């Protein structure tokens, strides 16, 4: 079978022919239909992600597909069931072998391309806003990178939770998409003074930050006393240093969120969140946005799109 693999951290990932296997105890085999791409995929290629597997490995954190085989003595949905799974690797291949305990059944109304890009983006924002920040109705939520894969879900879920959503992104086209997903105030980080705009509205109660760098520092200056800053990632490539005395002045809290880390430290919270999100999708309260679907043969181009920050919403590879 074909797989898109990292065989050397000093070289680009490449297509390889590898043997199809038999699922082991606790595993299922999936015929993979689609794989959602994430910024973490770019970091893994260079061994810069906290959960990078040992080489060689097949890229692709989250997938959707159909169960084609079940390992011995393994509790699993039956063969033929459509499922999505976050596995951290193995998604960019024709078949994959994943832990049965991580499977989430896909609603009949959810296309595989949507399911493949659903878990990480919505799961990250849902856990961050509800579990970590305790976002409340009428809070002011500032979302940085508001048109990106996770940022757009934070805008949508922030509105669902009843917050006033301030969307910050680069350029009018990206801001227009954030507005379509419910943003109340649009901040163009190319031209607007983020601190002045947010302070003019009373300041932020919660900041959702997948960008880092200078935007983190500006957002911190725009916070209300007792605000919570959610550190989701560093798409800017710049990990900001935080002066602890600045947190003390306004009694600020900075909360880090590694969504996949909850599989180890508190899986119950993570899977309860995913089940709640699937119910919201069934009730048509969520509208996942996929900006690009690429064929498997163009995986490199799909990753370049994310690297150059030209996508909005999710980028998905169809196997």
N, C-alpha and C positions, 0 to 999 in steps of 0.2 A: 504494500500500500504506500501511497505518497504521504509525506509529512514534511512540514516546514520546521527546520531544526536549527538550533544553535550548536555548532560543533567546536567552535573556537571563539572566545570572547574578543579576539583581535580581528575577526573576520565577520562579514555580514552573514546573517542567517540564510539558509539555503534549502531548496527542496531536496529530499533524500528518499530513496526507496528503502523501506524497512519491513521486516516480517510482520504479518498479522499474527496475533497471539490468541491464547485462550484466557478468558477472565479467571483470576485466582479467587480464593475464598474472600468474600466481602466485596468483590468487584462485579461490575457488569460491563459488557461490551456495548458501545453505542455506535451505530452508523451515524456519523456526524453530518448534520444538515447545514449548520451555520455556526460561526464562531464570532463572538463580540470582541473587538479590539479595545485595549485600554492603554493609557499612558505608561502603566507599569510594564507593558510588553517592550517598550523602547528601552526602559532601564534594565530589564533582564538581559537584553542583547549585549549589554556592556558590563554585566555583573554589578550593577549599581542599585539593585532592588533588594530590600531586606529579606525577601523570601526567594531569591534566585536559586533554582535547582542546580545540582551538579551537572556539568556537561558530559556527554551530549544530552540534550533534551528537546522535546517538541514544544514549540511555543503555543500560546492560546490559553487564557485563564478561564474563560467561561464559554459554554457551548450549549447547543440544543440538538437533539437527535432522537433516534428511536432505538430502544433496547433490542439487541439482536442475539445476545447470549447472557447467561447469568452464571456466575461462579458457583462452585460446589458449596452446599450448606449456607447459602446466602439469601437473606430476606430482602426481597426486591419486588417492585411492580413487575407484572408479567411481560414476557417478550411481546414486542409490538407496541408497548406504551411509549408515548412521546414524553420526554423529560428534558429538563435543563439542569445543568450542574456547574458549580464553581469548583474547579480542581486545582487551579494554580499553574497547570501546564497540560499539554496534550491535546489542545483543542483544534490546532491547525493541522488536521490530518483527516484521512478518509474514515478511519475508525479510531476509537479511543477506549481506554480502560480506566474506569473511575469508581470511587468508593460508593457503594449502594446507599450508604447512610446519608449521602449529600444530595441525593436526587430529589428534585421537585417536579411533580407532574405538571404538564403544561395544559392550561384550559383549551378546549376545542376551538375557541374563538381567537386564540393567539397564534399568529404565524411563527414559524421557526426563526425567521430573521429577527423578529421582535423579542422572542424568548431568549435568544442567544445574547442579546445586549441588555437584558433587563436586570439581572441580579446585582451586578456590581454598581451600576449607576443609581438605580432606585434604592438598593439596599444600603449603600453608603449614605445617601441623603436622609433616608428614613431613620436609620440608627443615629446619625449625627444630630438631626433636629429634634427627634422625639426622645430617644434614650439619653443622649449625652447632654444636650442643651436644654431639654424640657421646654421647647418653644411653645409659647402661649398665644392665645388669641389676642390680637391687637399689638403684639410685640413688633418692633421694627427689625426686619431681617435684611442684612446686607449680603448679597451673593456676589462674590468675585468670580470671574470667568463664567458669567451667567449663561452663556450660549454653548458651553462645552458639554461633554458627555455627562459629567456629574452635576455641573452647574445648573443645567436646564432642569434636571429633576429636582434640585433644591428650590428653584423658583416655583415649580408646579406644586411640590409638597408644602412649601411655605404658605402658598395661597390656600391649599386644602386645610392647613392647620389654623387659618384665620389671621395670619400675620400681614403686616404691610411690607411688601417686598421691594427692595431697592436692588436693581440689577445693574452690575458693572461689567462692561465688556468693551472690546476694541472695535469701534466702527458701527455705523448705523445699521448695516445689514444684520449683524449679530444681535444688536439690541432689538431690532424689529421682531426677531424670533422669540427673544425673551419676553417681549410684550405680548406676543400671541399666547404665551404660556402663563400669563397672569401678572407679570411685573407691573407694579404701580408707578415706579419711578425709574427712569433710564439714565445711566451715567456712562458717558463715552470716555473711557480712560485715555483715549488719544488726545482729547481736547478739553474735557471738563476737569475741574479741581475737585477730586473725590471728597477730600476732607471738608471743604466748604459746603458742597451740596448736602452731604449727610448731616453735618452739624446744623445746617439751616432747617432741617426736618426734625431736629431734636436729638440726633445721634442714634447709634445702632444699639439694640439690645443683644443681638446675636450676629456674629460675622461668620460666614461660611467661606473658607479660603482654600481652594485647590491650586492656587497660583504661587504664593510665597513672595519673596523678594521685596521690592519697594512697596508693592500694593499692600502687603501685610502691615508694613509700618504705617502707611497712610490710614488703613482701616482701623488700626489700634488707636490712632489719634482721634478718630471720629466716633469712638465708642462712648456710650453713656457709662456712668458709674455702675459697677456690678455687672457689666456686660460679659458675655462669653464668646470667645473666639475659637472657632473650630478649625483646627489645622488638618486639612484633608490631603494635601500633597504640594508639590513644588514644580508645577509645569513651567515656571519661568526659568528653572535651572538654578535658582538662587535660594538657598536655605537661610532665612533671616535669623540673626542672633537677637535674643530678647533680653533687654535690660530689666532685671527683676524689680528695680525701683520704680520703673514706669508702670508695672502692673500694680504695685502697692498704692500709687497715688490715687487711682480710680477703683481700687478693689476689683481688678479685672481677673478673669480666669481664662487660661489658654488650655484647650482640651485637644489632645491628639487623637486621631481616629485612623486605625489600620483595620479596615472592615474585615479582611480575611483573617486577621489575628483573633477575631471573636470565635472562629472555628475551634481554636485551642483554649481560649480563656473563658468563653461563655457562649457555647454553641446554641443553647436554648434561646437566648435573646435574639441571636441572628436568625434562626429558623422561624421563630414566632413573627419576626419582622417580615420575612419573605412571604409567609402565609398571609399575613395581613395585606401585603402589597398585591398578591395575586387576587385576593378578594376585591380589592379596590379596582383592579383591572377588569375583573368580571362584571363589576357594577358600572363600568365605563366612566370611572372617576379619574382615570389616568390615560394620557395619550402619549405613548412613547414616540420619540422623534428620532428617526434614523436618517441621517443626512446623506449617507453613501452606502451602497451595497456593491462590493467588488467580487468578481469571481476568484476562486482559489488561486488561479494562475497569476493573479495580480496582487498577491498579498504584500509584496514589497511596496508597491505604489500606495496601498491602503495605509501601511504604517508610516510612509512619508507624509501622507495627508495629516495624520495626527501630529507627527514631529513638527511640521510647519504651522500647526495650529490653524488650519484652514477649514476644519470640519465644524459643524454645529450638531449637537446631539451626539448620537452614536455612529460609529463606523463598524460595519459588519462584513465579514467574508462569508460568502456562500460556497459551501464545499460541493 
